[in-house]
Amino acid sequence: MLKLGIIGTHWITDQFIDATVKNGHWQLTSVYSRNLQRARDYGEPKHATEFFDDLDNFFNDGSFDVVYIASPNVLHYQQVRLAIENDKHVIIEKPAFTNPDEFSQIEALLQAHPTVRLIEAARHVHTPLFAAVKDQLNEMNTVQGATFTFMKYSSRYDQVLAGETPNVFSPEFAGGALQDLGVYPIYAAAALFGEPDTVVYFPTMIDTGADGKGGAVLKYPDFEVTLNFGKIANSHMPSEIYGLKDTLVMDNIADMTEATYFDENQKAHKLDAVVPDNSMSPEVDEFTKVLEQPNDLNNLKSYETWFKLSRLVNSLTYSLRESAGIKFPNEQ
Ligand SMILES: NC(=O)c1ccc[n+]([C@@H]2O[C@H](COP(=O)([O-])OP(=O)(O)OC[C@H]3O[C@@H](n4cnc5c(N)ncnc54)[C@H](OP(=O)(O)O)[C@@H]3O)[C@@H](O)[C@H]2O)c1
């Protein structure tokens, strides 16, 4: 059994824990919250036994093997650092870190703690349907680009309109559309097409000083990938990969439930893959294997692939942010 500690007591942590319960190889032992009573109220119904409101004590005294961190983005770096220093495996919510400098410092720390695994929770690139899309893409003779869209109105934008600054729209917390929903299409593009030559982001800025939505272009040697993402409007557009006469259409790049290949005669072929009830189950199932048997050669290969992808996404996200002149106060 993998013993689990958690940071973050919001709905995404519920969903992650549910995926670990469904997986069956996990036991939630330890909960950190800024408020001890909240840690108890959150963890006791889920059978956790250790509760902390001090981060150092959580990492020093907690009996867990793996920590799942779902805190505001700006806190990820320090919390991951502490975890690695205490030889805990880490599953960090996206975006793992806010700039390449943080990423390389963590990479150096990992070299000093070679048994520790650090995995970014990019749930959508671990699903069977995403794997089926990748296989179909490999079968396409010509690729002439793609358009990926992920835009959902956030209920927290109501707070912005009421004059507040929730974390996810706060530059102080490394929030904004690019850092939040933008990471999903960036991840998909990096996983499917690799590293582009150049990138540019055109954001729509909102009153908090964060980007609320925007469009980005990733320029590859032979084609371009257009990304359309945001948190202040709703889009019902699917995502597409363009062949010559053929096209691959996905209903949603981040929450894919259906993908269809239209062949050169425009005949539709629905890709066949299981869509789980809990969209975090596929990643949890894959992470479990790697964390249970980290030295197995296949697991090591998976881990290295995920880590490289995570580094690339970190660098692309930062370059996109730089291209739009968006700075975070903690970096100045
Ligand atoms: N994979 C996905 O589908 C998905 C979905 C949503 C979010 N996420 C990611 O998960 C992370 C958390 O997102 P979220 O929307 O849940 O964030 P959030 O609600 O702002 O905060 C998450 C948790 O962090 C703690 N927290 C909140 N404000 C804090 C502050 N000012 N200082 C210290 N701790 C604070 C709270 O726990 P306590 O009050 O118990 O301390 C809270 O439960 C982000 O990185 C986000 O990108 C991923």
The ligand as a Gaussian input file, in Angstrom:
#p B3LYP/6-31G(d) Opt

LIG

0 1
 N       -6.097000      18.569000     -12.430000
 C       -7.208000      19.268000     -12.358000
 O       -8.215000      18.934000     -12.976000
 C       -7.250000      20.473000     -11.474000
 C       -8.469000      21.060000     -11.155000
 C       -8.481000      22.146000     -10.279000
 C       -7.297000      22.635000      -9.764000
 N       -6.122000      22.059000     -10.134000
 C       -4.844000      22.574000      -9.595000
 O       -4.855000      22.337000      -8.191000
 C       -4.213000      23.409000      -7.507000
 C       -5.178000      23.986000      -6.478000
 O       -6.234000      24.618000      -7.142000
 P       -7.514000      25.108000      -6.353000
 O       -8.390000      25.774000      -7.313000
 O       -8.051000      23.982000      -5.522000
 O       -6.838000      26.206000      -5.411000
 P       -7.394000      26.954000      -4.114000
 O       -8.826000      26.594000      -3.902000
 O       -7.037000      28.369000      -4.236000
 O       -6.533000      26.330000      -2.957000
 C       -6.388000      24.930000      -2.767000
 C       -6.070000      24.656000      -1.311000
 O       -4.927000      25.375000      -0.904000
 C       -5.129000      25.979000       0.364000
 N       -5.055000      27.440000       0.217000
 C       -5.976000      28.267000      -0.330000
 N       -5.572000      29.552000      -0.254000
 C       -4.372000      29.523000       0.333000
 C       -3.450000      30.531000       0.713000
 N       -3.701000      31.824000       0.518000
 N       -2.294000      30.149000       1.312000
 C       -2.045000      28.849000       1.558000
 N       -2.893000      27.844000       1.240000
 C       -4.036000      28.195000       0.629000
 C       -6.520000      25.567000       0.846000
 O       -6.372000      24.487000       1.772000
 P       -6.487000      24.777000       3.359000
 O       -7.491000      25.860000       3.524000
 O       -6.941000      23.467000       3.893000
 O       -5.109000      25.159000       3.809000
 C       -7.212000      25.068000      -0.402000
 O       -8.035000      23.942000      -0.191000
 C       -3.780000      24.401000      -8.571000
 O       -2.438000      24.200000      -8.881000
 C       -4.666000      24.061000      -9.768000
 O       -4.055000      24.369000     -11.004000
 C       -6.085000      20.983000     -10.955000

